[in-house]
Amino acid sequence: GDYALKLIGSVLKQIGAEYGGFPARYGGDEFCLVIDKSKASPDAIAQRINQVLADKQTNPNERHFVFPVSLSLGYAVRTAPEKDPNAFINEADEKLYVQKNEWHKNRQDLQR
């Protein structure tokens, strides 16, 4: 568990540096990555995160897991400074849980 969190933290730190943003641990196994939306689209950043995560796990110098470490990603784009921060976080959480549910659904389909 701790190593997986460190791996994800290192990936988010790298992506933050690439896009001029910064990562933060939000709580437990949840992280936040703040990036200016003009740097890249959220989908492009999500693809880059998954690419770097996969690359690190195929690196012979990295510790390997029985199952690959993967991420479910949710995001929100703040378009108005007056938007309630809780609403902003809830929007990202909703997208995160949609992706998590899709991941679980796909895993169940594979097990049939």
VMD Tcl script that builds the backbone (N, CA, C; Angstrom):
set m [mol new atoms 336]
animate dup $m
set s [atomselect $m all]
$s set {name element resname resid chain x y z} {
  {N N GLY 1 A 0.788 -1.187 0.000}
  {CA C GLY 1 A 0.000 0.000 0.000}
  {C C GLY 1 A 0.841 1.267 0.000}
  {N N ASP 2 A 1.803 1.347 0.928}
  {CA C ASP 2 A 2.622 2.555 1.010}
  {C C ASP 2 A 3.417 2.774 -0.267}
  {N N TYR 3 A 3.960 1.679 -0.821}
  {CA C TYR 3 A 4.753 1.829 -2.040}
  {C C TYR 3 A 3.872 2.282 -3.198}
  {N N ALA 4 A 2.663 1.757 -3.275}
  {CA C ALA 4 A 1.747 2.177 -4.349}
  {C C ALA 4 A 1.437 3.666 -4.229}
  {N N LEU 5 A 1.213 4.143 -3.008}
  {CA C LEU 5 A 0.956 5.575 -2.809}
  {C C LEU 5 A 2.170 6.412 -3.206}
  {N N LYS 6 A 3.367 5.920 -2.876}
  {CA C LYS 6 A 4.586 6.641 -3.261}
  {C C LYS 6 A 4.748 6.654 -4.779}
  {N N LEU 7 A 4.429 5.535 -5.424}
  {CA C LEU 7 A 4.516 5.453 -6.885}
  {C C LEU 7 A 3.564 6.468 -7.523}
  {N N ILE 8 A 2.343 6.491 -7.069}
  {CA C ILE 8 A 1.358 7.424 -7.625}
  {C C ILE 8 A 1.778 8.870 -7.335}
  {N N GLY 9 A 2.264 9.112 -6.135}
  {CA C GLY 9 A 2.741 10.454 -5.801}
  {C C GLY 9 A 3.872 10.893 -6.719}
  {N N SER 10 A 4.792 9.974 -7.031}
  {CA C SER 10 A 5.910 10.337 -7.906}
  {C C SER 10 A 5.432 10.618 -9.326}
  {N N VAL 11 A 4.431 9.866 -9.782}
  {CA C VAL 11 A 3.868 10.104 -11.113}
  {C C VAL 11 A 3.210 11.485 -11.153}
  {N N LEU 12 A 2.410 11.789 -10.157}
  {CA C LEU 12 A 1.722 13.083 -10.138}
  {C C LEU 12 A 2.707 14.245 -9.984}
  {N N LYS 13 A 3.776 14.025 -9.241}
  {CA C LYS 13 A 4.806 15.056 -9.111}
  {C C LYS 13 A 5.457 15.310 -10.478}
  {N N GLN 14 A 5.752 14.239 -11.210}
  {CA C GLN 14 A 6.347 14.380 -12.538}
  {C C GLN 14 A 5.408 15.114 -13.487}
  {N N ILE 15 A 4.131 14.723 -13.485}
  {CA C ILE 15 A 3.153 15.359 -14.373}
  {C C ILE 15 A 2.975 16.831 -13.975}
  {N N GLY 16 A 2.922 17.098 -12.694}
  {CA C GLY 16 A 2.819 18.479 -12.233}
  {C C GLY 16 A 3.976 19.316 -12.749}
  {N N ALA 17 A 5.189 18.765 -12.696}
  {CA C ALA 17 A 6.362 19.496 -13.187}
  {C C ALA 17 A 6.282 19.708 -14.700}
  {N N GLU 18 A 5.801 18.704 -15.427}
  {CA C GLU 18 A 5.701 18.807 -16.888}
  {C C GLU 18 A 4.710 19.890 -17.317}
  {N N TYR 19 A 3.630 20.048 -16.560}
  {CA C TYR 19 A 2.559 20.969 -16.946}
  {C C TYR 19 A 2.496 22.234 -16.091}
  {N N GLY 20 A 3.496 22.436 -15.258}
  {CA C GLY 20 A 3.514 23.643 -14.433}
  {C C GLY 20 A 2.439 23.657 -13.361}
  {N N GLY 21 A 2.089 22.494 -12.855}
  {CA C GLY 21 A 1.072 22.397 -11.808}
  {C C GLY 21 A 1.667 21.814 -10.548}
  {N N PHE 22 A 0.807 21.452 -9.616}
  {CA C PHE 22 A 1.311 20.829 -8.399}
  {C C PHE 22 A 0.339 19.768 -7.903}
  {N N PRO 23 A 0.896 18.668 -7.370}
  {CA C PRO 23 A 0.074 17.604 -6.791}
  {C C PRO 23 A -0.074 17.799 -5.286}
  {N N ALA 24 A -1.117 17.221 -4.749}
  {CA C ALA 24 A -1.324 17.212 -3.300}
  {C C ALA 24 A -2.093 15.949 -2.944}
  {N N ARG 25 A -1.803 15.410 -1.787}
  {CA C ARG 25 A -2.582 14.276 -1.294}
  {C C ARG 25 A -3.831 14.850 -0.655}
  {N N TYR 26 A -4.975 14.414 -1.139}
  {CA C TYR 26 A -6.249 14.954 -0.674}
  {C C TYR 26 A -6.721 14.222 0.572}
  {N N GLY 27 A -6.402 12.942 0.647}
  {CA C GLY 27 A -6.774 12.143 1.808}
  {C C GLY 27 A -6.760 10.678 1.454}
  {N N GLY 28 A -6.263 9.853 2.344}
  {CA C GLY 28 A -6.248 8.412 2.106}
  {C C GLY 28 A -5.546 8.076 0.813}
  {N N ASP 29 A -6.307 7.535 -0.128}
  {CA C ASP 29 A -5.736 7.183 -1.432}
  {C C ASP 29 A -6.207 8.142 -2.524}
  {N N GLU 30 A -6.573 9.343 -2.132}
  {CA C GLU 30 A -7.022 10.350 -3.098}
  {C C GLU 30 A -6.000 11.474 -3.200}
  {N N PHE 31 A -5.759 11.877 -4.430}
  {CA C PHE 31 A -4.807 12.942 -4.716}
  {C C PHE 31 A -5.494 14.011 -5.544}
  {N N CYS 32 A -4.883 15.166 -5.563}
  {CA C CYS 32 A -5.366 16.295 -6.340}
  {C C CYS 32 A -4.188 16.809 -7.162}
  {N N LEU 33 A -4.436 17.143 -8.396}
  {CA C LEU 33 A -3.407 17.729 -9.245}
  {C C LEU 33 A -3.991 19.002 -9.832}
  {N N VAL 34 A -3.391 20.124 -9.514}
  {CA C VAL 34 A -3.892 21.417 -9.970}
  {C C VAL 34 A -3.011 21.885 -11.120}
  {N N ILE 35 A -3.656 22.099 -12.274}
  {CA C ILE 35 A -2.931 22.523 -13.481}
  {C C ILE 35 A -3.771 23.576 -14.189}
  {N N ASP 36 A -3.120 24.575 -14.701}
  {CA C ASP 36 A -3.785 25.593 -15.514}
  {C C ASP 36 A -4.333 24.912 -16.765}
  {N N LYS 37 A -5.622 25.068 -17.009}
  {CA C LYS 37 A -6.263 24.361 -18.121}
  {C C LYS 37 A -5.717 24.754 -19.491}
  {N N SER 38 A -5.001 25.869 -19.577}
  {CA C SER 38 A -4.437 26.263 -20.868}
  {C C SER 38 A -3.216 25.419 -21.231}
  {N N LYS 39 A -2.686 24.662 -20.281}
  {CA C LYS 39 A -1.494 23.841 -20.531}
  {C C LYS 39 A -1.824 22.601 -21.355}
  {N N ALA 40 A -3.000 22.026 -21.155}
  {CA C ALA 40 A -3.434 20.828 -21.876}
  {C C ALA 40 A -4.852 20.504 -21.442}
  {N N SER 41 A -5.527 19.697 -22.236}
  {CA C SER 41 A -6.885 19.289 -21.869}
  {C C SER 41 A -6.822 18.272 -20.721}
  {N N PRO 42 A -7.867 18.200 -19.907}
  {CA C PRO 42 A -7.879 17.204 -18.831}
  {C C PRO 42 A -7.712 15.778 -19.362}
  {N N ASP 43 A -8.296 15.477 -20.519}
  {CA C ASP 43 A -8.154 14.130 -21.079}
  {C C ASP 43 A -6.711 13.839 -21.480}
  {N N ALA 44 A -6.023 14.829 -22.044}
  {CA C ALA 44 A -4.618 14.653 -22.422}
  {C C ALA 44 A -3.759 14.438 -21.176}
  {N N ILE 45 A -4.048 15.163 -20.125}
  {CA C ILE 45 A -3.293 15.011 -18.884}
  {C C ILE 45 A -3.558 13.639 -18.274}
  {N N ALA 46 A -4.812 13.197 -18.299}
  {CA C ALA 46 A -5.150 11.866 -17.777}
  {C C ALA 46 A -4.415 10.783 -18.556}
  {N N GLN 47 A -4.363 10.919 -19.879}
  {CA C GLN 47 A -3.626 9.944 -20.699}
  {C C GLN 47 A -2.150 9.942 -20.331}
  {N N ARG 48 A -1.592 11.119 -20.131}
  {CA C ARG 48 A -0.175 11.218 -19.767}
  {C C ARG 48 A 0.071 10.588 -18.399}
  {N N ILE 49 A -0.809 10.810 -17.446}
  {CA C ILE 49 A -0.674 10.194 -16.121}
  {C C ILE 49 A -0.645 8.677 -16.250}
  {N N ASN 50 A -1.596 8.120 -16.991}
  {CA C ASN 50 A -1.648 6.662 -17.151}
  {C C ASN 50 A -0.435 6.127 -17.894}
  {N N GLN 51 A 0.067 6.883 -18.867}
  {CA C GLN 51 A 1.252 6.468 -19.612}
  {C C GLN 51 A 2.471 6.411 -18.691}
  {N N VAL 52 A 2.679 7.461 -17.913}
  {CA C VAL 52 A 3.825 7.500 -17.006}
  {C C VAL 52 A 3.704 6.408 -15.949}
  {N N LEU 53 A 2.505 6.190 -15.430}
  {CA C LEU 53 A 2.290 5.132 -14.435}
  {C C LEU 53 A 2.627 3.769 -15.024}
  {N N ALA 54 A 2.169 3.502 -16.237}
  {CA C ALA 54 A 2.469 2.225 -16.888}
  {C C ALA 54 A 3.970 2.089 -17.161}
  {N N ASP 55 A 4.587 3.165 -17.634}
  {CA C ASP 55 A 6.031 3.129 -17.925}
  {C C ASP 55 A 6.842 2.833 -16.669}
  {N N LYS 56 A 6.473 3.453 -15.564}
  {CA C LYS 56 A 7.213 3.223 -14.317}
  {C C LYS 56 A 7.083 1.772 -13.865}
  {N N GLN 57 A 5.960 1.144 -14.162}
  {CA C GLN 57 A 5.759 -0.234 -13.722}
  {C C GLN 57 A 6.451 -1.246 -14.630}
  {N N THR 58 A 6.861 -0.830 -15.817}
  {CA C THR 58 A 7.619 -1.731 -16.686}
  {C C THR 58 A 9.120 -1.495 -16.557}
  {N N ASN 59 A 9.502 -0.455 -15.800}
  {CA C ASN 59 A 10.904 -0.142 -15.558}
  {C C ASN 59 A 11.487 -1.211 -14.629}
  {N N PRO 60 A 12.577 -1.877 -15.043}
  {CA C PRO 60 A 13.149 -2.935 -14.191}
  {C C PRO 60 A 13.681 -2.426 -12.856}
  {N N ASN 61 A 13.917 -1.115 -12.743}
  {CA C ASN 61 A 14.412 -0.561 -11.478}
  {C C ASN 61 A 13.289 -0.277 -10.485}
  {N N GLU 62 A 12.045 -0.358 -10.929}
  {CA C GLU 62 A 10.901 -0.109 -10.048}
  {C C GLU 62 A 10.398 -1.424 -9.465}
  {N N ARG 63 A 9.820 -1.336 -8.296}
  {CA C ARG 63 A 9.204 -2.500 -7.662}
  {C C ARG 63 A 7.958 -2.883 -8.454}
  {N N HIS 64 A 7.724 -4.163 -8.600}
  {CA C HIS 64 A 6.556 -4.626 -9.352}
  {C C HIS 64 A 5.515 -5.205 -8.404}
  {N N PHE 65 A 4.276 -5.122 -8.825}
  {CA C PHE 65 A 3.150 -5.592 -8.029}
  {C C PHE 65 A 2.573 -6.850 -8.654}
  {N N VAL 66 A 1.848 -7.618 -7.860}
  {CA C VAL 66 A 1.171 -8.801 -8.382}
  {C C VAL 66 A 0.172 -8.371 -9.461}
  {N N PHE 67 A -0.544 -7.296 -9.197}
  {CA C PHE 67 A -1.463 -6.709 -10.160}
  {C C PHE 67 A -0.975 -5.302 -10.472}
  {N N PRO 68 A -1.145 -4.849 -11.696}
  {CA C PRO 68 A -0.700 -3.487 -12.010}
  {C C PRO 68 A -1.472 -2.438 -11.204}
  {N N VAL 69 A -0.767 -1.400 -10.810}
  {CA C VAL 69 A -1.396 -0.274 -10.128}
  {C C VAL 69 A -2.065 0.578 -11.205}
  {N N SER 70 A -3.318 0.929 -10.970}
  {CA C SER 70 A -4.045 1.773 -11.918}
  {C C SER 70 A -4.737 2.892 -11.152}
  {N N LEU 71 A -5.195 3.870 -11.896}
  {CA C LEU 71 A -5.858 5.017 -11.291}
  {C C LEU 71 A -7.230 5.223 -11.903}
  {N N SER 72 A -8.139 5.676 -11.089}
  {CA C SER 72 A -9.396 6.228 -11.575}
  {C C SER 72 A -9.250 7.733 -11.413}
  {N N LEU 73 A -9.581 8.461 -12.468}
  {CA C LEU 73 A -9.354 9.905 -12.475}
  {C C LEU 73 A -10.652 10.666 -12.658}
  {N N GLY 74 A -10.837 11.668 -11.856}
  {CA C GLY 74 A -11.949 12.586 -12.021}
  {C C GLY 74 A -11.380 13.989 -12.058}
  {N N TYR 75 A -12.059 14.875 -12.724}
  {CA C TYR 75 A -11.546 16.235 -12.789}
  {C C TYR 75 A -12.687 17.231 -12.877}
  {N N ALA 76 A -12.335 18.454 -12.585}
  {CA C ALA 76 A -13.265 19.570 -12.746}
  {C C ALA 76 A -12.458 20.735 -13.291}
  {N N VAL 77 A -13.098 21.525 -14.120}
  {CA C VAL 77 A -12.458 22.713 -14.675}
  {C C VAL 77 A -13.144 23.923 -14.056}
  {N N ARG 78 A -12.373 24.715 -13.383}
  {CA C ARG 78 A -12.935 25.907 -12.737}
  {C C ARG 78 A -12.988 27.038 -13.758}
  {N N THR 79 A -14.176 27.458 -14.074}
  {CA C THR 79 A -14.358 28.498 -15.086}
  {C C THR 79 A -14.726 29.843 -14.481}
  {N N ALA 80 A -15.143 29.827 -13.227}
  {CA C ALA 80 A -15.541 31.078 -12.568}
  {C C ALA 80 A -14.948 31.096 -11.167}
  {N N PRO 81 A -14.224 32.144 -10.816}
  {CA C PRO 81 A -13.593 32.186 -9.497}
  {C C PRO 81 A -14.591 32.164 -8.349}
  {N N GLU 82 A -15.808 32.577 -8.609}
  {CA C GLU 82 A -16.787 32.603 -7.522}
  {C C GLU 82 A -17.451 31.251 -7.282}
  {N N LYS 83 A -17.121 30.254 -8.092}
  {CA C LYS 83 A -17.720 28.929 -7.914}
  {C C LYS 83 A -17.341 28.369 -6.540}
  {N N ASP 84 A -18.324 27.813 -5.862}
  {CA C ASP 84 A -18.133 27.228 -4.542}
  {C C ASP 84 A -17.094 26.099 -4.607}
  {N N PRO 85 A -16.047 26.160 -3.787}
  {CA C PRO 85 A -15.019 25.113 -3.824}
  {C C PRO 85 A -15.576 23.713 -3.578}
  {N N ASN 86 A -16.589 23.583 -2.730}
  {CA C ASN 86 A -17.173 22.268 -2.476}
  {C C ASN 86 A -17.877 21.730 -3.713}
  {N N ALA 87 A -18.537 22.596 -4.454}
  {CA C ALA 87 A -19.184 22.163 -5.696}
  {C C ALA 87 A -18.139 21.716 -6.707}
  {N N PHE 88 A -17.043 22.412 -6.732}
  {CA C PHE 88 A -15.930 22.073 -7.624}
  {C C PHE 88 A -15.383 20.681 -7.295}
  {N N ILE 89 A -15.156 20.422 -6.025}
  {CA C ILE 89 A -14.647 19.119 -5.586}
  {C C ILE 89 A -15.683 18.032 -5.845}
  {N N ASN 90 A -16.952 18.321 -5.597}
  {CA C ASN 90 A -18.006 17.340 -5.859}
  {C C ASN 90 A -18.080 16.969 -7.334}
  {N N GLU 91 A -17.871 17.941 -8.215}
  {CA C GLU 91 A -17.882 17.667 -9.655}
  {C C GLU 91 A -16.757 16.690 -10.021}
  {N N ALA 92 A -15.574 16.922 -9.485}
  {CA C ALA 92 A -14.450 16.017 -9.745}
  {C C ALA 92 A -14.731 14.636 -9.155}
  {N N ASP 93 A -15.289 14.582 -7.944}
  {CA C ASP 93 A -15.620 13.303 -7.307}
  {C C ASP 93 A -16.633 12.508 -8.129}
  {N N GLU 94 A -17.637 13.195 -8.657}
  {CA C GLU 94 A -18.644 12.503 -9.478}
  {C C GLU 94 A -17.995 11.835 -10.682}
  {N N LYS 95 A -17.108 12.539 -11.353}
  {CA C LYS 95 A -16.416 11.961 -12.509}
  {C C LYS 95 A -15.506 10.818 -12.083}
  {N N LEU 96 A -14.882 10.965 -10.925}
  {CA C LEU 96 A -14.020 9.910 -10.404}
  {C C LEU 96 A -14.821 8.632 -10.179}
  {N N TYR 97 A -15.970 8.748 -9.540}
  {CA C TYR 97 A -16.755 7.556 -9.228}
  {C C TYR 97 A -17.400 6.940 -10.459}
  {N N VAL 98 A -17.685 7.713 -11.464}
  {CA C VAL 98 A -18.151 7.146 -12.741}
  {C C VAL 98 A -17.055 6.248 -13.304}
  {N N GLN 99 A -15.821 6.736 -13.292}
  {CA C GLN 99 A -14.710 5.944 -13.820}
  {C C GLN 99 A -14.446 4.708 -12.962}
  {N N LYS 100 A -14.523 4.851 -11.649}
  {CA C LYS 100 A -14.336 3.690 -10.769}
  {C C LYS 100 A -15.394 2.625 -11.050}
  {N N ASN 101 A -16.647 3.045 -11.201}
  {CA C ASN 101 A -17.719 2.087 -11.480}
  {C C ASN 101 A -17.501 1.390 -12.810}
  {N N GLU 102 A -17.021 2.119 -13.815}
  {CA C GLU 102 A -16.714 1.514 -15.111}
  {C C GLU 102 A -15.610 0.471 -14.967}
  {N N TRP 103 A -14.588 0.797 -14.191}
  {CA C TRP 103 A -13.483 -0.135 -13.977}
  {C C TRP 103 A -13.991 -1.422 -13.330}
  {N N HIS 104 A -14.816 -1.285 -12.281}
  {CA C HIS 104 A -15.360 -2.467 -11.596}
  {C C HIS 104 A -16.266 -3.264 -12.521}
  {N N LYS 105 A -17.068 -2.591 -13.324}
  {CA C LYS 105 A -17.946 -3.273 -14.266}
  {C C LYS 105 A -17.125 -4.075 -15.274}
  {N N ASN 106 A -16.076 -3.475 -15.803}
  {CA C ASN 106 A -15.217 -4.172 -16.765}
  {C C ASN 106 A -14.522 -5.355 -16.135}
  {N N ARG 107 A -14.112 -5.248 -14.879}
  {CA C ARG 107 A -13.482 -6.375 -14.176}
  {C C ARG 107 A -14.478 -7.517 -14.010}
  {N N GLN 108 A -15.735 -7.206 -13.690}
  {CA C GLN 108 A -16.739 -8.246 -13.545}
  {C C GLN 108 A -17.016 -8.936 -14.871}
  {N N ASP 109 A -17.041 -8.164 -15.954}
  {CA C ASP 109 A -17.270 -8.746 -17.280}
  {C C ASP 109 A -16.133 -9.683 -17.650}
  {N N LEU 110 A -14.907 -9.369 -17.261}
  {CA C LEU 110 A -13.753 -10.223 -17.566}
  {C C LEU 110 A -13.790 -11.516 -16.766}
  {N N GLN 111 A -14.378 -11.495 -15.574}
  {CA C GLN 111 A -14.418 -12.664 -14.727}
  {C C GLN 111 A -15.502 -13.657 -15.112}
  {N N ARG 112 A -16.393 -13.259 -15.988}
  {CA C ARG 112 A -17.484 -14.162 -16.409}
  {C C ARG 112 A -17.015 -15.168 -17.405}
}
mol reanalyze $m
mol bondsrecalc $m
mol representation Tube
mol addrep $m
